[in-house]
């Protein structure tokens, strides 16, 4: 698995992993990994490992990745770069038992799935493992932003035509 080369991570004395807020991940936790333009998501499965979903041969988060082949991989969290535990939907949905989350995520390692930025990306994968339902706030925000941009563009072109007439 390749996260970010030379990434920063936190280790307590004794080898325990801690996130940027000083929180130690527990099996079944969702891990938010910070990137320049987006966040990558994974599921912590214990012993320093995460399971995540990404485009084969590349980074997830690419807009050109719709309908591309993706794969589920297991790797060391210490190689992920900056990260934090973020079970942001715990207030909305009941998390599945941690042993079930870990078992299901690990059973999918090596699976090939279709990657779509808007309908099934790394965040959809992580939320599906934890809550049993795929959801991506990142994808929802992207869709809303594109829609807003489209509406603004339409409004501008309409007003621009009026001015020219």
C-alpha positions in Angstrom: 0.0 0.0 0.0 1.3 3.4 -0.7 0.0 6.4 1.2 2.2 9.4 1.2 6.0 9.0 1.1 7.6 10.6 4.1 4.3 11.2 5.7 4.1 12.5 9.2 2.5 10.3 11.9 2.4 10.2 15.6 3.7 7.3 17.8 3.6 7.3 21.6 6.5 5.7 23.4 5.9 2.0 23.3 4.7 2.1 19.7 1.1 3.2 20.2 -0.4 5.3 17.4 -2.1 8.6 18.2 -3.9 11.0 15.8 -3.3 14.7 15.5 -5.7 15.3 18.4 -4.0 12.8 20.7 -6.6 10.1 20.2 -5.6 6.4 19.9 -7.5 4.5 17.2 -9.6 1.5 18.1 -10.5 -1.4 15.8 -13.5 -0.3 13.7 -12.7 3.4 13.8 -12.9 5.4 10.6 -9.6 7.2 9.8 -9.6 10.5 7.9 -6.3 10.9 6.1 -5.5 14.5 5.0 -4.5 15.2 1.4 -4.0 18.5 -0.4 -7.4 18.7 -2.2 -9.4 16.0 -0.5 -9.5 13.5 2.4 -8.8 9.8 2.0 -10.7 7.4 4.3 -9.8 4.0 5.8 -10.9 1.7 8.6 -8.6 0.9 11.4 -8.4 -2.9 11.9 -5.9 -3.1 14.8 -2.2 -3.7 15.2 -1.3 -0.5 13.3 -3.2 -1.5 10.1 -6.0 0.0 8.1 -8.1 -1.2 5.2 -8.9 1.2 2.5 -10.4 1.5 -1.0 -8.6 3.3 -3.8 -8.1 3.4 -7.6 -5.7 0.7 -8.8 -2.4 2.2 -9.6 -3.2 5.7 -8.3 -4.7 7.9 -5.6 -8.4 8.0 -5.0 -10.0 11.4 -5.2 -9.3 12.0 -8.9 -12.3 13.4 -10.8 -11.2 11.4 -13.8 -11.6 8.2 -11.9 -15.3 7.6 -12.4 -16.0 4.0 -13.3 -12.4 3.0 -12.9 -11.3 -0.2 -11.3 -10.5 0.1 -7.6 -9.2 -2.3 -5.0 -9.4 -2.8 -1.3 -6.0 -2.8 0.4 -4.5 -3.3 3.8 -1.6 -1.2 5.0 0.2 0.4 7.9 -1.5 3.5 9.3 2.0 5.0 10.2 2.6 5.3 6.4 -0.6 7.4 5.8 0.6 10.9 6.6 -1.5 13.2 8.7 -4.6 11.5 10.0 -7.3 11.5 12.7 -10.0 9.2 14.1 -13.3 10.6 12.7 -16.4 8.6 13.3 -18.5 11.6 12.2 -21.7 9.7 11.7 -21.9 8.0 15.1 -24.6 10.6 16.2 -26.8 9.6 13.2 -26.2 5.9 12.8 -25.5 3.0 15.2 -22.0 1.7 14.5 -21.7 -2.0 13.9 -19.8 -4.0 16.5 -16.1 -3.5 16.1 -15.3 -7.2 15.5 -17.8 -7.2 12.7 -16.4 -4.1 11.1 -12.9 -5.5 11.2 -13.9 -9.0 9.9 -15.9 -7.5 7.0 -13.2 -5.0 6.0 -10.4 -7.6 6.2 -12.6 -10.1 4.2 -12.7 -7.5 1.3 -8.9 -7.1 1.1 -7.8 -7.9 -2.5 -11.4 -7.3 -3.9 -11.8 -5.3 -7.0 -14.7 -2.8 -7.0 -15.8 -0.1 -9.3 -14.6 3.3 -8.1 -16.8 6.4 -8.6 -16.0 9.7 -7.0 -19.7 10.6 -6.6 -21.3 7.2 -5.8 -18.6 4.9 -4.3 -15.3 6.2 -3.2 -13.0 5.6 -0.2 -15.4 7.4 2.2 -18.4 5.4 1.0 -16.3 2.3 1.7 -15.3 3.3 5.2 -18.8 4.4 6.2 -20.3 1.1 4.7 -17.9 -0.9 6.9 -18.7 1.0 10.1 -22.4 1.7 9.7 -23.5 -0.8 7.1 -24.4 2.0 4.7 -22.3 3.9 2.2 -22.2 7.6 2.6 -19.8 10.4 1.6 -20.1 13.9 2.8 -17.1 14.8 0.6 -19.0 13.6 -2.5 -22.2 15.4 -1.4 -20.2 18.6 -0.9 -18.6 18.3 -4.3 -21.9 17.7 -6.0 -23.4 20.7 -4.2 -20.4 22.9 -5.3 -20.6 21.8 -8.9 -24.4 22.5 -8.9 -23.8 25.9 -7.4 -21.1 26.7 -9.9 -23.3 25.5 -12.7 -26.1 27.8 -11.5 -23.8 30.7 -11.1 -22.4 30.2 -14.6 -25.9 30.0 -16.1 -26.9 33.2 -14.2 -23.7 35.0 -15.5 -24.3 33.9 -19.1 -27.9 35.0 -19.0 -27.0 38.4 -17.6 -24.1 38.7 -20.0 -26.4 38.2 -22.9 -28.8 40.8 -21.6 -26.0 43.4 -21.4 -24.9 42.7 -24.9 -28.4 43.0 -26.4 
